[in-house]
Structure formats: structure tokens, C-alpha cells
């Protein structure tokens, strides 16, 4: 009996122990703590981008990934893990920059200082001067980490790069000129100074008269590739900076024309060249056939025979055209929109001046005999000047556009003339049309109204309105007139008119008043006639009585 009791007690204790162990293991497995990691570089900068954190556990000599995070929260990477022994690995841009074991049994905040730092690289040419520009490519050996940056003022500052051995390739003007190895150490600062096989070529570009070019560009070609284009300064200088040692072809171009070419070898720290280009300066003078200077609105200089040059020089009397490549040109001169000179000229080493001759044309003025010209004002539209003509029969003019303000019969008339050759201006009196329409107070036309037009006391026209109440006076000279209307012999309207253009005059006449006047006249005439008749009858009666 006691044996059975002992056995039962042992079984009970074993069951209780088993339950306790299961509960403990379940609790341990269910229990998790929070891990906070702050990632700091060797230069004490906190990184929150391009970071991947992995928590690893070794099971049977094999690493297993427990958790991975790559997004930060308030500059920290946060994860919840069960307690245990782990391996912590941090990657920056795909490169492992931190690895360390970690005992994790409660909430933990960790500052992980990763192998990421800064480096400053300085580049100098063969003269010891900083390289002006270029491109840098870095590749971390044994990884896929690459980086490119621009060389500015001889320096590249690389921030947040993994520690390790790098291959550096340097490109200048698109050409690879160097490939070197550089070790970036696990320190807060790294720096290196590198000398590159680069040189400066200083070119002084002159025209055929030894004067410096004021514009243009220098093109540097290696093989079939243009490696550098540099503008020529106003003093004729072009500095080809940071040119790698080697052989090149240089070409000087002015106004899109190649005016100089040469093969050069760059083999020392600095090369100086003085080049004479097929370019000259031309003096342009515009004069008439009598040698008097003439204003020219524009001169076009157009290259011919394969010479791709076109330029316009505005507002010319006398000017100098600089940097003109030698060759054959078409010279076109304008006054306004009128071409007065269009010829070819060959610009060679012996030519320094080009004379452009402006013709003089005769403008004859013709007038009709029935007009009186008081004065003529000539307006040169191109030069914006005026003059009063004293000779009304002719005037000598340069090509261009002119206005003639002619005062005839006290009225100004404007004529526009474009002079391209000897020509004639015909001044004719301006003729206009006066239309008169007469209506009554109801707006109905009145037929038979006599219309008289008077100028300076002389009757110039008389006419009768038609069934539409209208009379038309054609070919009327401009001027001041008086118009008078008569209805059945009585004047019913008068007005002074200044006629300078076609006019339509509408006149309203109160026909009823005129009719009442006519009735009164008729009655008066009738009474008068009766009175005369009675007097005549009375006279005859008296004669009969006496007899």
C-alpha cells in the first residue's frame, strides 16, 4: 500500500515538473525585448539611409537570419527579438561595415560605429597647379561599391565611403588619364595628393595684320574626337587648360570658318603658341558718286563659294568689320528696304578698305495746270529728316522711301514715293464726291430741289434732286464751299462746307411751312387780280355812262 502511494506521489511530481518546464520554455520563447541601434560613422555622423541591419544566429555551425531592418525611426533602427546570443551585421550601400557578437537578454540601446569615413583627394597638373575640372570614378575592391564625382578646383571631397582599398580612375576632357590604388583607412580623416600628366597650352591668335582676334574659338581634336573647345578672349588669347600629354590637332574657327589648323605635341608642363589666322579687319565706307558720306541702314556680308559666313552691320556711314575670314563675299547695302548696292568682293591680304557707292536718282515732279502749289515739304523716312523744296519741278535723291507733303489750294496732300531709279512724281488735284440728299420732316425724299455750290463767289455747280431726293457732284476739288438749296424758287437751306474727302450731306426741309407760304402768296395774288379786274370793270362802266 505504501509502495502504491509512493508511486502515485512520484508520478504527480513528475507531471508537475513537466508542466512547469513547458510553461517556462513557453514563457522564454514568448518573451521578447526591444533592440535600438544607432549607426554612427568614424566622423561621428549618424546614418539613416542606405543601411541594412541583420541579426544572425549560429545553429549547427550555420548562420541563420533572425531579423533584418533597413528603415530608421527617429535616427534609430528598432527591432524586437527574443533573448539570446546573436551576431550583428551592418551593411552600408551593400558593403558590410560592421560585425560583432551580441548578448541580448533585455531591452538594449546600441551605438554601432561603422567603418565608414571621409576622404579628401587633391589633384595637380605638371606645373603644380590644381586641376580645373575632371571626373573621378572609385571602385572598392572586392565589392560592387562604386562612386563618381566631379573634380572642382583640384579637389574632391568624398563623404561617407566605406573603409578599404579603392581603384581610382581619373578622366579629363572625357579621356582616361590615370588609374591608381588608394587605401582609405579606418580613421576620421583621409587625404591624398596626386599629380596628373596634364599641361596647359596658351595660344595667342592674331589676324594677318598681327592684331589679336577679338572673337572665335579653338577646337582640339584627338583622332576623330573633339576633346576641347575654348573661346578666344577679346585679347586674342585662348588657354587650353588641363590637356593630357599627347598629340593633337588644333583648329581656330572664326564665324564658323576654319582659319588655322596645326598638329601639336603636348609633352611639357606648359606650351605657348602664337598663330597667324587667315582673318582680317575691313573698313567699310559708304559715299555717293560725288564723294559725300551717305547713311546706310544695313550692310549684309554674305560668304560665297563655300564660305559659310553671313553677318549684318546696321546703321553704317563708316565702320570697321573685325574678324572677317579671307574669301569672296557678296556685299549688299540697303537704305530702308531698298537695295542700292549688290556686288561681289574678294577679301584678300592686300585689302583693308571697301568703298560702297550710293547712286543719286532724279525725281521729276509733274503737276496739272489747274492747281496752285504753295509749298512742298520732303520727308526722308530713313534718316528722319525734312526739307522744304524750292524747286517744284525736280529733286535729286538717294535710294529709299520718302514722303512729299504738298500744299495745294490751301490743302495738304501726302504722297509716298519709293526711289529705286530715276522716277516721276505726278501731283494731281485731289477730287472728291459730294452727295446731297434732301428729305422732308417725315424722312421722305423731295424731288426738284435746286442745289447750288458756290466757291469764292463763283457758282461751281447747279443741279436738281431726283425722285430719291439726291444729287451727286463728282470730281469736286477739295476746298471751302457754300451750299444753297432752293425749293420752288425759295431758298430753304444754306451751309458752309470744308470739303477734304467724300461727303454725304443729308438736309431736312420743312415742306409744310413752305406750302403755307405758297398758299398765302397764291391768296394774295388772287385778291390782287380780283381788285385789278374790278377796277377795269368800273372803268368801262364809267365810260359807257358818260357816252
Protein Blocks (a to p, Z undefined) as FASTA:
>chain_A
ZZmmmmmmmmmmmmmmmmmmmmmmmmmmmpccddddddddfkopacfehiacdddddeeh
iacdfbdcfbdeehiacddddeddddddddeehiafbdcddddfbdcddddddddddddd
ddddfkopacfbdcdddddehiabdcddddeehiacdehiaeddddddddeehiafbdcd
dddddbfbdcddddddddddddddddfkopacfbdcddddehjacfbdcdddfkopacde
hiaeddddddddeehiafbdcddddfbfbdcddddddddddddddddfkopacddfbdcd
ddeehiacddddehifbdcdehiaeddddddddehjacfbdcdddddfklcbdcdddddd
dddddddfkbccfbdcdddfklopadddfblkbccddeddddddddeehiacddddddfb
dcdddddddddddddddddfkopacehiacdddeehiafbdcdddfkopacdehiaeddd
dddddeehiafbdcddddfbdcdddddddfklmmmmmmmmmmmmmmmmmmmmmmmmmmmm
mmmmmZZ
